[in-house]
């Protein structure tokens, strides 16, 4: 018992600092991971919106599926430039979401 008391007196604060540093490091990495996901998702959404708007303006004479293909090409190029990966289903969902949002805005005006 005396050994434990002596050990804690000498190294107790050092151990406490080490444990607190480990806990803070863990929470810091978890917060970074959450923040990166949030920023990546916002970047994806922003790029999809911009590309859909641009395709709508630039390729006005094209039909829907051709415009969608141009948007997919543009989105893929811009995201790969930023080293952000996106799955085809996720891209399809984002494009459809943005198009539906645009259609809703234009119908109400």
URPE-V857092 format. One record per helix or strand of 2 or more residues. SS is the DSSP state (h for helix, s for strand). FROM is the first residue (numbers start at 0). LEN is the number of residues. If there is no record, write none. Layout:
# URPE-V857092
((SS/FROM/LEN) (SS/FROM/LEN))
This chain:
# URPE-V857092
((h/1/57) (h/63/18) (h/87/21))
